[in-house]
Structure formats: structure tokens, C-alpha cells
Amino acid sequence: MSEEKRKVELTRRIARFVVETEMKDIPGDALENSKVVFLDWLGCAMIDVNNPLVIKLIKYADLVGGHEQATLLRHGIKKNVTQAAIINGAASHVTDYDDTTTIDIRHASVGLFSSILALAEWKGKSGAEFLAACIIGYKVAAVIGNCVGMAQYNAGLHTTSTMGHFASAAGCARLLGLNEKQAVYALGLAGTLSAGLKVVFGTMTKAFHAGNAAQAGLRAALLAKDDYTCAEDLLEGTDGYLQVFRGHIDQPALDSLGKTWDFDKLAQKYHASCHFTHSAIESVLSVVDREKLSPADIKSIKVHSTQLALNAAGKTDPRTALEGKFSIPYCLANAILRGDTGLRAFTDEKVNDPGVKEFMKKISLFLGDDLKPMEARIEVETEEGKVFKKSSDVFSEIPELEEKRRRIKVKFMDICEPVFGEEKAGSLMDTVLSLEKVGDMKEFIAKI
């Protein structure tokens, strides 16, 4: 088949996958992975629902009004389905504790689950239908992500938003039962709405990007269901998505539709900070544990990271909890001094702790041109003059399903037990891990 022929069929082939894939075509390991990923997202969505940025979005929804169709998680109120998608999506990304793809450095879950969950509740879909839509939406964005690669992220675009539109649109198109042409329109609308710049990192708008991806994809699918037309070659056409974003047709990725599901390319977070801090945290904790070092033993720490990491997480003088999440020096100092890299490590008070500030002076950041995007290399020099080195790349060290499930269950309970109590949090977790048995997602929402 010629390259030109492939180009003509790219968007339509992806749309056909959305429409024609049946539940029986989805293997058990993909289903199990999707439940673990959803559990992780749901926990993240429970953390900070009263954050000022969430409240501002709720106020905006109140201002413009609308039908009561889907629930704002933990607020006990309903807004229209697109408002619920953007608010729940933003809330799930407030603390930056959610997952990241290794394909295009995109927070995958926040733009996916929030729209499909709102739609599933509104339309009374089953847990199995919800999961199938999520798996399909996730795979579609992964394929397109392979076609675009790192070009968007390197250019300053926030792929959580730009690529997240496709995941949301594909999943919602599936859940709405769109036909092939309508699915093509949904993907096209999602693509032309693609937007989001990394310059907003550290502000409320980063979380807004996550919610906006969910809302835009859902809006695209709803319009497409009414045969709202769009370019039928949005991805591959002249002046289309791949041309504008300097992408290419990744034929192996396209051919993987219906064969592989790419959950091995999704990295969960086990530290409540920017993913670009994680490899450095893992490295330094490994050295400290292996060599039995106390904070007083450490004279200096050199951290070699990529330019991407330094741009995103290179803050050397954080003043707020949010800035602390994007500061490699703070994250390392906190990990060494306190040993707790979870939610409780990121408060204004802890970020401004004089002892932490003093220890941060020992930490220096350097550019490592030879490193992979998420890789970090550290050198710890002791007061005795010994130097210990360690490299880590959390994108290359993703655990297998069983270990991932174990870690996410611990993370979920750590987040949700203070919110719901041990019994209710445990019951909710069990429901998520058997979600395919839920007959109506309204019943699931009622449990939260």
C-alpha cells in the first residue's frame, strides 16, 4: 500500500477501530490495567476538590447555568455534562499526582476518565461499557501520540491538553455509539480544538488544561453525533494535524490497533510532585538507603537532568506548595530530610521550612545532554569526600500489573482513608476493581 493511500485512510482507520472494537476483543490484562489506572485517577480526583481553582470553575458553571446531568465528585451537586467533565478533570490534576505516558509526556487519565465518567453517568451506561470506552480512548491517543512523538512537548505545547482531546473524543464517541463517519468528525473536531501551552505550569491553568481536554473531546463527540461535519482527514491531510505539528504516520503504531493496548507505556506517580522530579528522587533515595547516609553526612548533591526537566521542575527557590512540586531541589531535600514524598510533603509551610531551605543549598542542577527525557543522574558527595553516583529513569522502570495494582491500592487508601474512612474507602476500591460488574454507572457515582 502506498504512503499516499495510507494517509487517506489514517483518520478513518482510527475511527473504524473506535466503532468496531467489541468488548470481547479487549484482552483481560488490558481490562485489569484499565481498572488500576481508573483507581489511580479516582484517588487523585478526591484530593483537593475544594481547591480555589476548582471553586472558581464551579462559580463559572453557576454563572452560565445549564441542565443537571452529571455529578461534581465530592460536591454532591450536578452540572451539565461538559461542565462536570471540565471541573472533575481539573480537580483530578490539581495536585499533579496523576499518571504520565512515556510516548508524549501526557497526563493520560485526566482528560480521559472525567469526560467518559460524566457521560456514562448521564446516559446510564454500564461499568463494562465505561471501561471499554476508556480503553479505546486511551489507545487512540497513544497511537496519535506515537505519530506526533515529542515534537509538541519540545515546542512548548502541553500534550495533556493537545493530545488529551483525542482520548476524550474517541472514548465518548464509543460510548455514544457513533457510526464511522461521525467518529471521523469527532476526531476532527477534537484535533482542531487542540491547544495548551507549557508556559502556564505553576498556575491554575495547568489543571484547567486537563479539564479542557475532557470537555473539548466530549463536546466534539456530542456535536459529531448530530452529524456536525469536520475534515475527514484531519490527522493526515494537507495543513492537517501531523503537518502542523511535524508528525508522521507511525505505521507500526497504527497497525497495533486492536492488538496491543499500551498500558506498559503509562507511568503512575508514587511521589506527589512533577514527574520530572521522580527519577532524581528515586536515585537519591537509593544512594541514601544503600550507603546508610544521614542528612549530616551529605556535603553536596549534583543532579544532572534534561532540559525538559529543568524547564518544568528546575525551580530553585519555591515559595508555595505548588511551586515545590516543580522544584527538584525541594523534592530531594524533602525526601532526604523527611522521607515522605506524598501529599503531606507539599504545603506552603513545609516548602518554606528553614531547615529544608538550608539543605537545598547543597543541591545543584546541571544539564545532562546524554539523558533520556525522564532520566536523571545524581552524584552525592559526603563530608568524608566519598562520591556515590546513581541514574534512574522512571519511564523505563514501570512495574508489572500486579506490582502496579499493589502500589496503586496503597496510594488510593493513603488518599481516600482520611476522606471516607477506612471501610468506605476500601469498599469503593473493591467496586472499582470489579467495575465491569456494575450495571449502571449512576450506582457507582452514588457510592462516592
N, C-alpha and C positions, 0 to 999 in steps of 0.2 A: 504493500500500500504506500502510495506517495506521501511525502510530508504535507503537501497541499491538501490531500484528501483527509489526512489525519486532522489537520487544522479545522477543516469544515465541520468535522464531527466532534470536536473536543467538548464543547459546552453541552451538546445534545447527548453525548455518550455519558457524561456525568449525570445529566438529568434522567436518563434511562435507568441508571443504577439506583437513583433515588426512588423512582417509581416502581421498578420491577423487583427489587430485592425483597424477599419474603423472610419471615421470622425463621423459618426452617433453614434458610441459607446462612444464618448467623451462627457461628460455632459457639459452643459452650464457654470457651475461655474468653471470647470477646464479650459475651453476656456477663460473665463474672467480673471481668475487668471494668465494664461499664458501671456496675453497681458499686464497686470500690471507689471509682472516680466520682460518682454521684454522691456517695457518702462523704467524701472529702469536700466536695463543693458545698454540700448542705451544712457541714460543720462551719466552713468559712462564712457562710451566709448568716449564721447565728451569732457571730462575734460582736458586731458593732452596729446593730440596726438603728441605734439612736444617734449615730454619728451626725454631726452638723450637716454634712453633705447629703446624707440620706433624708434628713428632715427638710432640707431645702427642696429636694426633689418631690417630696410629699406635698409640701406647700404649693409647689408649682402645679402638681396634679390637682390639688384642691382648687386652685385658681382657674384652671381651664375646664374642670369638670369632666363628666363622662359617665358611661354606664358602669355599674359594679359587676365585674366579670371574673376577676382573679385576685387572689389574696396577697397582700403585702406581708411577707413572713414575719412573724412575731409581733405584728402590729394589730392583728385581728380585724383589719378593715380591708375592703375590696376597692379596687380601682379598675379602669378599663384594662383590657388585656395587654396593650402595648405599654401603658404606664406601669403595670405590675412588672413587666419584663425589664424595663429600664431601671426601676427602683431596686428590685431584688438583685439584678445584675450588678449594679453599682455597689450595693451593700455587701455582696459577696467578695468584692475586690478591695474594700476599704483598707483592710489590714495587710494586703499583699501577701497572703498566706496560701494562695491557691496555686494550682499546678502550672507547668510551662512545657511547651513542646520543644523537642530538640531540633525540629525541622526548620522552624522560622521564628523561634523565641516568642511564642504567642501563649498567653494565658488562655488555654483552650476552653475550660469549663464555664467560665463566667459569661461568655457570650452565647453559650450553647444551652445549658440547663435552664437558665432563668426564663428564656422565651418559650421553650418547649414545655416546661412545667406550667407556666401560666396558661398556655394554650390547651394543654391536656386537662387542667382543672376546669377551664371554661367549657370545653367540649365533652367532658366526662369520659375521657379515654382511659383505657386500662393501663396497669403498670407495664405489661409486656409491650403494648403499643408505644408507650412513652420511651422505654428503653431502646426499642428498635429505631425510633426516630433519632434518638441521641447518638446511637452507634453510627447510623448512616450519616448524620450531620457531621460528626467528628471525622469520619473517613473522608468525606468530600473536601473538607477544609485541609486535611492532611495532604490529599492529592494536589490540590491547588497550591498549597504551601510548598510542595516539592517543585512545582513548576516555577514558582517565584523565588524560592530559596531565601537567602539573606539580603537580597537586593533592597527590599523595602526597609528592613530594620536598619541596615547600614546607611540608608539615605535619610534617616530621621523619622520614618513613619512608625507608628505604634501598631504592630501587627495584631495585637489583641483586638483592636478595633477593625483595622482594614481587612484582615483575614477572618475575623470572627463573624462578620456579616454573612459569609458564605455558609459557615457551620449552622448558624441560626436559620437562615433561609432554607437550606436543604432539609434540616430536621423538621421545621414547621411545614414545609411543602409535603413531606412524607406524612406527617400527622393529619394534615388537612385532606389527604387523598388526591392531590393534584395529578392531572394527567401529564404526559411527557412534555407537551408544548408549554403548559402552564409552569412546569418545573423549570424549563428553559427560561421563561420570563422571570421567575422568582430569582434564579441565579443571576440573571442580567441586572435586575433591579438592585440586588444586593451588591453586585460589583460596582455599579455606577454610583452607589451611595458610599462606597468605601472611603474612609477618612480617619485621621487621627495622627497627631504629631508628638514625638517623644519630649519635646521641649516642655511639656506640661507636667512631666514627672515631678513629684513632690507637692502637687496641688490636688485639689478636689477633682480636677478634670481627668486625671488618670483613671480613677474609678468610674467616672462618667463614660469614658470610652468603652468600658466593659458592658455597661448597661446599654449604651447606644448601639453596640453591635447586636445585642439581643433584640432590641426594639426594631432596628432597621431591617434585620432579617425577617422578623415576624411580619412587619409591615409589608415587606416585599412579597411574602408568601400570600398574605391576605389579598393584596391587590392582584396578584397573579391568578388567584382562584376566580376572580371576576374577569379573567382574560385581559388584564391591563398589559398592553404589549410593551416589549422591550427588544433590543437587539438580540437575535438568536445566535450570534457568535460573539457574545460579549468578551469571552476569555481570549479567543484566538483571532478575532477579526482585526482588520486594519484600524489603527487607533484604538484598539481594544486593550483589555487589562494587561495581557502579557507584554504587549508592545510598550505601553506606557510605563510599566514597572520593570522593564528589561528582563522579563522572564522568558521561559522557553517551554516547549512541550516536553515534559519528562515522561517518555513513553513507558518505562518500567513502572512508574508510579501509577500511570493511567491504567496499565494492564493489570495492576494489582487489585483493582476494584472487584469486590466480591470474593477475593482470595485471601488477602491479609487485611488486618484492621488497625495496625499501627499503635496499639497501646504500649508497645515496647519503646515508643518514641515520646512518651509522656512522663515527665518527671514531677513527682509530688514534692512538696516542700515539707521539710521537717524542722526548719528554723523559720521564725515568723518575720522574715526580712526579705529584701530583694534577692531574687535567685542568684544574682551576680555576686552575692556575698557568701554563698553556701560552700563553694569549693575551698575558699580560703578558711572558712570556719572549720570544715572537715579536716583540712590539712593541719591547722594549728592545734586543734584538739587531739589529733592523732599523735603529734610530736609531744605535746604536754603529757598525755597519758603514757606513751611509750617510754619516755625518759624520766617520768615521775617529777616533772618540774613544778615548782611553786611560782606564783607571780613574782616573788622576790628574786628568784633565780634568773629571771629573764632580763637581759640588758637591752636587746633590740629585736625587732621583727621586721624583716623586709618582705613585702608582698609584691609579687610580680603577677600582673593581671593584664587582660586585653584592653584595648582602647574602648571597646564596648562596655566593659565592666567599669572602667574608670569614669566613663561618661555617666553611666547610670548610678553607680554606687561609690563614687570617689569623694563624697563629702567628707572633709577633714575636720569641720567644726560644726557638727549638727547641734541644733538648739531645741528641736522638738522631737516628739516620739516618731512622727512621720519621717523627718529627716534622718533620724537614727537608723531607720530601716534601709536607707540608701547610703550608709556610711560603713565601708569596710573596716576602718579603724575602730569605730564604736563597736561594731558587731564582734570583732576579735577581742577587744578589751573586755567587753561584757561576758563573752564566752569563757575567757580565762579566769576572770575575777569572780563570776557568779555561777558559771556552769549551767545557766538556764537561758536557752535561746528561744523560748516560747513567747507567747503573748505578753506575759508579765514582765518581760525584759524591756518592753518598748513603751515607756511612759516618759513624759516630759521630765519628771523628777529623776528617773534613772539615767536618762541621756545626759542630764546636766550634773550628775554626781561628781564632786570634785576629785574623788579617788579614781574614777573612770577617766575623767579628763586628763589627769596626770599620767595615767598608764598609756593613754592614746599617744602621748608624745614619743613613746618608744617605737611606734609603728609608722613605717614609711611605705609609700606606694610607688611602684615602678611599672613602666610599660614592658610587657613581655611580647615581643613581636612573633615569637615562635609558638605561641599558645593557641589552643582551640578556643572558640568563643566563650565557653563557660569554665575553662580550666584556670587554675591558679597554682602558683609555685611559691612556697614560703621558705624563708631562712630565719631560724631562731638562733640568736647568739646569746649565750649565757654569760653571767658575770664572771665565770671562770674562763671564758674565752672559747668555749666549745661552740660549734655551729652545726645545727641539725636542719636538714632540708626535707621537704615533702611536697609532692604535687598531687592534686586531686582534680577530677573532672566529674561533677555530679551528673552530667548528661551521659557519661559513659559508664556510670555505676548505678543504673536503675535496677532496683531489686525485682526478683521474680514475683509472680502474682501472690503466692502465699505470704511471702515476707511483706510485700506491699500492703496486703489486706491486714496483716497483724499491726503494722505501723500506723495505718490509717485508722484502725479501730481505737488504738491508744490515743491518737491525736483527736479523734472525734469525741471520745469520752473526756479528755482533758478540756476541750472547749465547751461541751454541752452539759456535763455534770453540774457545773455551777449555775447553768441556766435553767435546766429542767429538774435537777435532782438525779441521783444515780439510776433509780428504777425507770423513770420515764425516758431518760437518755438511752439506756440500754434497750428498752422496748422499741424506741424509734430506730436505733441502729439495726436491730433484728429485722424490722419491717423493710428497711432499705435493702438489706442483704437478701431479701426474698421478695423483692418488689414485683417480679413477674407474676406473683400470685394475687396481687391487688387488682380487684375488678374495676374500680373506678378511682381515679386519682383525686377526686373530691374527698374520698375517705382518707386517703393518705394526708392530704393537706389538713384535714380536721385533727390529725394526731399531733400536729406541730404546735 
